[in-house]
């Protein structure tokens, strides 16, 4: 009898004038709830390229036996992290029969095949792949460096030797491709093409190299050049970055000779401040904190500039000072409330008062070391007041970083290091944090680890 009354009441509601409004409201509430619960990771550093993982209902600590691995799929070599979008995982690798476990500065020649793999997010099943032959002549030749970028119906990949592709994300059909070294008469950098391309409106912006084409903007649908800008001794590895300053959108380029700003739509310059990078090694993307902009690289090559109120000029606040700031190598730092958090080149983590460069605290705990390591690496993302890290030992680390110091909450080993650096085993890839999971790869497998609190 009670089910009959419920049915009658429901039919009366559905035929009432409030039904369509209420249904729309319920759909909106449900959609907002789903958005709050789950999100994709379609490019390097996430949707907004800020290394903020915006999902909730994430575990506070790990079970005694560690987090659950949902699936494991074999892959080949590479430093490129996965991208996750629309129920699919995109990852690039390098298949070769040669021993590419070589150390730094070696530029021998290796032959193999770069691949782009599209996997089903649910079970890791291969949906499509594209492969092409490529000869490597770079240091650390394990494989591609750049995370794929998913934008609408397209996915973009950049290989270690500058092979730039645009695919139909659903089918893997090649829509266009370019060879950056060939098209721009450029030499592949020592450590390969490693600056993640940026999608900005109708443009794909990427470092190319060559005379007059340090950075180029291409039509993202056709690959046709829109503009080119700058000549540099070496291109560096710092990804192009968009900021807001003085009411203007600015494209920030940090390269071995300068930190500079250009108009994203045209490549016309706003301002430039001199900078010098040892060995051409500038990797991090500049970090903004109010009217301050920070960049740093190996070795103790740091630079803080202050932007003018109209955004048309910048001046140096401090530069290349010992025991100040950070000199990151593989770890992208972040700024919060005037404090810069990140790893120095030896893997020691610091909290830094960004305006003065004063180091407030230091810790080697993220790498669980008693002493610093050469190029020590622990990739960071922020989530709900905590910092999640994936370190070079294959561990997930949950921690808090505040002006007062570093506080570790928990850690768990999830994958094995599969490459070498400075005489030790490492895994140097940026994970994708999506749909209450983390997607991680080394040179042997790609895995999905469940991090949901349920």
C-alpha positions in Angstrom: 0.0 0.0 0.0 2.8 2.4 0.9 4.4 1.9 -2.6 1.1 2.7 -4.2 0.9 6.0 -2.4 4.5 6.9 -3.3 3.7 6.1 -6.9 0.7 8.4 -6.9 2.6 11.2 -5.3 5.4 10.9 -7.8 3.0 11.0 -10.8 1.4 14.1 -9.3 4.8 15.8 -8.9 6.0 14.9 -12.4 2.9 16.5 -14.0 3.2 19.6 -11.9 4.6 23.0 -13.2 7.5 22.6 -10.8 8.7 19.3 -12.3 10.9 20.7 -15.1 12.5 23.3 -12.9 13.1 20.8 -10.1 14.5 18.2 -12.5 16.9 20.8 -13.9 17.9 21.8 -10.4 18.4 18.2 -9.4 20.5 17.6 -12.5 22.6 20.7 -11.8 23.2 19.6 -8.2 24.1 16.1 -9.4 26.5 17.5 -12.0 28.1 19.7 -9.4 28.5 16.8 -7.1 30.0 14.7 -9.7 32.4 17.4 -10.7 33.5 17.8 -7.0 34.0 14.1 -6.8 35.9 13.3 -10.0 38.1 15.1 -12.4 40.5 14.4 -15.3 44.2 15.2 -15.7 44.4 16.0 -19.4 47.9 17.5 -19.5 51.1 18.1 -17.6 50.3 19.5 -14.1 46.6 19.0 -14.6 43.6 20.9 -16.1 44.9 24.3 -15.1 48.7 23.5 -15.3 49.1 24.3 -11.6 49.6 20.9 -10.0 46.4 21.2 -8.0 44.4 18.0 -7.6 40.9 19.2 -7.0 39.1 16.0 -6.2 37.8 15.2 -2.7 37.0 11.9 -1.0 40.6 10.9 -1.2 42.3 8.6 1.4 43.8 10.3 4.5 46.4 7.5 4.9 47.2 4.1 3.3 46.0 0.7 4.3 48.6 -1.5 6.1 49.2 -3.5 2.9 49.3 -0.3 0.7 46.8 1.1 -1.8 45.1 -1.2 -4.3 46.5 -1.4 -7.8 43.5 -1.6 -10.2 45.5 -2.7 -13.3 49.0 -3.0 -14.7 49.8 -2.8 -18.4 53.2 -3.3 -20.0 54.8 -0.3 -21.6 58.3 0.5 -22.8 60.8 3.3 -21.8 60.1 6.9 -21.2 59.9 9.8 -18.8 56.6 11.2 -20.1 53.8 11.0 -17.6 50.3 9.8 -18.6 47.3 12.0 -19.4 43.8 11.0 -18.4 40.7 12.4 -20.2 37.2 11.2 -21.1 37.7 7.7 -19.8 41.0 7.1 -21.6 44.7 7.1 -20.6 47.3 8.4 -23.1 51.0 7.5 -22.6 54.0 7.6 -24.9 57.1 5.3 -24.8 60.2 4.2 -26.8 60.7 0.6 -27.9 64.3 -0.3 -28.7 66.5 -3.4 -28.5 69.5 -1.3 -27.4 70.7 -0.7 -23.9 69.6 2.9 -23.2 70.3 2.9 -19.5 73.0 5.4 -19.9 74.1 8.2 -17.6 74.2 12.0 -18.1 75.8 13.9 -21.0 76.1 10.8 -23.2 74.9 11.5 -26.8 75.4 8.2 -28.6 73.0 7.2 -31.3 70.2 4.7 -30.6 67.5 3.4 -33.0 63.9 2.5 -32.0 60.3 3.3 -32.3 58.3 5.9 -30.4 54.7 4.9 -29.6 51.5 6.7 -28.6 49.2 4.4 -26.6 45.6 5.0 -25.8 44.3 2.8 -23.0 40.8 2.3 -21.4 40.9 4.0 -18.0 38.8 1.3 -16.4 40.9 -1.8 -17.2 44.0 -0.6 -19.1 42.9 -2.3 -22.3 44.7 -1.0 -25.4 42.2 1.0 -27.6 44.6 2.3 -30.2 48.3 3.0 -30.8 50.4 4.9 -33.2 54.1 4.2 -33.8 56.9 5.7 -35.9 60.7 5.1 -36.2 63.0 7.6 -34.6 66.8 7.7 -34.0 67.8 9.1 -30.6 71.0 11.2 -30.1 70.2 12.6 -26.7 71.3 12.1 -23.1 69.1 9.9 -20.9 67.7 8.2 -24.0 65.0 6.0 -22.3 62.1 7.6 -24.2 59.8 10.7 -24.6 59.7 13.4 -21.9 56.4 15.3 -22.5 53.0 14.4 -21.1 50.4 14.1 -23.9 47.9 17.0 -24.0 44.2 16.3 -24.6 42.2 19.2 -25.9 38.6 18.6 -27.0 38.6 15.8 -29.6 42.3 16.0 -30.1 45.4 14.7 -28.3 48.9 16.2 -28.9 52.2 14.5 -28.3 55.8 15.7 -28.6 58.6 13.1 -28.9 62.1 13.3 -27.5 63.6 14.2 -30.9 60.9 16.9 -31.7 58.2 14.8 -33.5 55.0 16.7 -32.9 51.7 15.0 -33.6 48.0 15.8 -33.4 45.7 12.8 -33.2 42.0 12.2 -33.2 41.7 11.3 -29.5 39.0 8.7 -30.1 40.5 6.8 -33.1 44.2 7.6 -33.2 43.9 9.0 -36.7 46.8 11.4 -37.5 45.4 14.8 -38.2 48.8 16.5 -38.7 52.4 16.2 -37.6 55.6 18.2 -37.8 59.3 17.6 -37.2 60.4 20.7 -35.2 64.2 20.2 -35.9 63.5 19.8 -39.6 60.9 22.6 -40.0 63.0 25.1 -37.9 66.5 24.0 -38.7 67.1 23.3 -35.0 69.3 20.9 -33.1 67.6 18.7 -30.6 68.6 19.8 -27.1 71.1 17.6 -25.1 68.2 16.2 -22.9 65.7 16.1 -25.8 62.5 18.1 -26.4 61.1 18.2 -22.8 59.1 21.4 -22.6 55.4 20.4 -22.5 53.5 22.2 -25.3 50.7 24.6 -24.2 47.3 24.9 -25.7 46.1 28.5 -25.6 42.8 29.1 -27.4 43.3 28.2 -31.1 47.1 28.0 -30.6 49.5 25.2 -29.7 52.6 27.0 -28.3 55.9 25.0 -28.1 59.6 25.4 -28.0 61.1 24.7 -31.4 64.7 26.1 -31.4 66.5 27.5 -34.5 67.0 31.0 -35.6 64.1 33.3 -34.8 62.0 30.4 -33.6 62.9 29.7 -30.0 59.1 29.4 -29.5 56.4 29.0 -32.1 52.6 29.1 -32.1 50.8 26.7 -34.4 47.2 26.5 -35.4 46.1 23.6 -33.1 43.7 22.2 -35.8 46.1 22.3 -38.8 49.6 22.7 -37.5 50.1 25.8 -39.6 52.4 28.4 -38.1 50.8 31.5 -36.6 53.9 33.2 -35.2 57.4 32.6 -34.1 59.6 34.4 -31.6 63.2 34.7 -30.4 66.7 33.3 -31.0 68.5 31.6 -28.1 71.9 29.9 -27.8 70.0 26.9 -26.4 66.2 26.5 -26.1 66.2 25.1 -22.5 63.4 22.9 -21.2 61.0 25.3 -19.4 57.4 24.9 -20.6 55.7 28.0 -21.9 53.4 29.5 -19.2 50.5 31.9 -19.2 50.1 34.4 -16.4 47.9 37.5 -15.7 49.8 40.7 -14.9 48.8 44.3 -15.2 45.5 43.3 -16.5 47.2 41.5 -19.4 47.6 37.8 -20.4 51.3 37.2 -20.7 53.2 34.3 -22.1 56.3 33.8 -19.9 59.4 32.2 -21.4 62.3 31.1 -19.2 65.3 30.1 -21.2 69.1 29.9 -20.8 69.6 33.6 -21.6 66.5 35.4 -20.2 63.1 35.4 -18.6 60.8 37.2 -20.9 57.2 38.0 -21.6 55.4 38.1 -24.9 51.9 38.6 -26.2 50.3 35.1 -26.5 48.3 36.0 -29.6 51.1 37.5 -31.6 54.5 36.7 -30.0 55.3 40.4 -29.7 57.5 41.2 -26.7 56.4 42.8 -23.5 59.7 42.7 -21.4 62.9 40.7 -20.9 65.3 40.2 -18.0 68.7 38.7 -18.5 69.3 35.2 -17.1 72.1 32.6 -17.4 71.6 28.8 -17.2 74.5 26.5 -16.7 74.6 23.7 -19.4 71.4 25.2 -20.8 69.6 23.5 -17.9 66.5 25.5 -17.0 63.5 23.1 -16.5 60.9 24.6 -14.2 58.0 26.7 -15.3 58.1 30.2 -13.7 56.1 30.5 -10.5 54.0 33.7 -9.8 53.3 35.1 -6.4 51.4 38.4 -6.5 53.7 40.8 -8.5 56.7 38.5 -8.1 57.8 35.9 -10.7 60.4 33.2 -9.8 62.6 30.9 -11.8 65.6 28.8 -10.9 67.8 26.1 -12.3 71.1 24.2 -12.0 73.4 25.3 -10.4 72.2 28.0 -8.0 71.0 30.0 -11.0 67.9 31.6 -9.4 66.1 34.8 -10.4 63.2 36.7 -8.8 61.7 39.6 -10.7 59.0 42.1 -9.8 56.4 43.0 -12.4 55.3 46.6 -12.9 51.7 47.6 -12.2 50.9 47.8 -15.9 52.6 44.5 -16.6 54.8 46.1 -19.3 58.1 45.9 -17.4 60.0 43.7 -14.9 63.0 44.4 -12.7 65.3 42.0 -10.8 64.8 41.7 -7.1 67.6 39.2 -6.5 69.6 36.8 -8.6 72.1 33.9 -8.3 72.6 34.2 -4.5 74.0 31.3 -2.5 71.7 29.7 0.1 68.7 31.6 -1.2 65.6 30.3 -3.0 65.7 27.0 -5.0 67.5 25.6 -7.9 65.0 22.9 -9.1 65.9 20.3 -11.6 63.1 17.8 -12.0 60.6 19.0 -9.3 58.2 21.9 -10.2 57.8 24.1 -7.1 54.7 26.0 -6.0 54.0 29.2 -4.2 51.3 29.7 -1.5 50.8 32.8 0.6 54.2 34.2 -0.3 56.1 31.0 0.5 57.8 28.9 -2.2 57.9 25.2 -1.6 60.0 22.8 -3.6 63.2 20.8 -4.0 66.7 22.1 -4.6 68.8 20.3 -7.2 70.1 17.8 -4.7 66.6 16.7 -3.6 66.5 18.7 -0.3 63.1 20.3 0.2 62.8 23.9 1.4 60.2 26.4 2.4 61.4 29.8 1.1 60.1 33.3 1.8 59.9 34.2 -1.8 60.5 37.9 -1.7 63.7 37.7 0.3 64.8 34.2 -0.7 65.2 33.3 2.9 65.1 29.5 3.5 62.7 28.9 6.5 63.3 25.2 6.8 64.8 22.2 4.9 64.1 18.5 4.9 65.5 15.4 3.1 62.5 13.3 4.4 60.5 13.1 1.1 63.3 10.9 -0.3 63.8 9.3 3.0 67.4 10.1 3.0 69.9 11.0 5.7 71.8 13.2 3.2 71.0 15.1 0.0 71.0 13.2 -3.4 72.3 14.4 -6.7 69.2 15.4 -8.7 66.9 13.9 -6.1 63.3 13.9 -7.3 59.8 13.8 -5.7 57.0 15.2 -7.9 54.4 17.2 -6.0 50.7 18.0 -6.2 48.4 19.8 -3.8 45.1 18.3 -2.6 42.8 19.5 0.2 45.5 21.1 2.3 48.0 18.3 1.8 50.9 17.7 -0.5 51.1 14.4 -2.4 54.4 13.3 -3.8 55.6 10.6 -6.1 59.3 10.1 -5.4 62.1 8.5 -7.5 62.0 5.4 -5.3 58.5 4.6 -6.6 56.7 5.7 -3.4 53.6 7.8 -2.8 54.1 10.2 0.1 51.3 12.2 1.8 52.6 15.3 3.7 51.9 18.8 4.8 54.2 21.7 4.0 53.7 25.0 5.9 56.0 27.9 6.8 56.8 26.0 10.0 58.1 22.9 8.2 57.5 19.5 6.6 55.2 17.0 8.3 54.9 13.5 6.8 51.5 11.7 7.2 52.2 8.4 5.3 53.9 6.7 2.5 53.6 3.5 0.4 55.7 1.9 -2.3 53.7 1.3 -5.5 56.1 0.8 -8.4 59.8 -0.1 -8.9 62.4 2.3 -10.2 63.4 1.1 -13.6 66.1 3.5 -14.8 69.4 4.8 -13.5 70.8 8.3 -12.7 73.9 9.3 -10.8 74.6 5.6 -9.9 71.2 4.8 -8.4 67.9 3.4 -9.5 65.2 6.0 -10.2 61.7 6.5 -11.7 61.4 10.1 -13.0 57.8 10.5 -14.3 55.0 12.8 -13.4 51.8 10.9 -12.5 48.3 11.8 -13.5 45.9 12.3 -10.6 42.4 11.7 -11.9 39.1 10.1 -10.9 40.2 9.4 -7.3 43.2 7.4 -8.6 46.8 8.0 -9.6 48.2 6.8 -12.9 51.9 6.0 -12.8 54.4 4.6 -15.3 58.0 3.5 -15.3 60.0 1.9 -18.2 58.2 -1.4 -17.8 54.5 -0.8 -16.9 51.8 1.7 -16.4 49.5 1.2 -13.4 46.3 2.7 -11.9 46.3 3.0 -8.1 43.0 3.5 -6.3 43.1 6.4 -3.8 39.4 6.8 -3.1 38.3 6.9 0.5 35.4 4.6 0.0 
